Structure formats: C-alpha cells, structure tokens
C-alpha cells in the first residue's frame, strides 16, 4: 500500500513539509 501512495505522498510531502504537517511526515518515513 505504501508503494501505491509513494507517488502521491511524495508530491504532497513537498507542500506539507513546508507547513510542518506531521501526518505526511510519517508517510515519508514509512516509505523510506
């Protein structure tokens, strides 16, 4: 499931990371 979300997550992570959202941050850690 992470692989499928890896694409959309990476794009949203860039914008979310700037806002400091920990929700997407967790997704990035799981993908890595």
ABEGO torsion letter per residue (X at the ends): XAAAAAAAAAAAAAAAAAAGBAAAAAAAAAAX
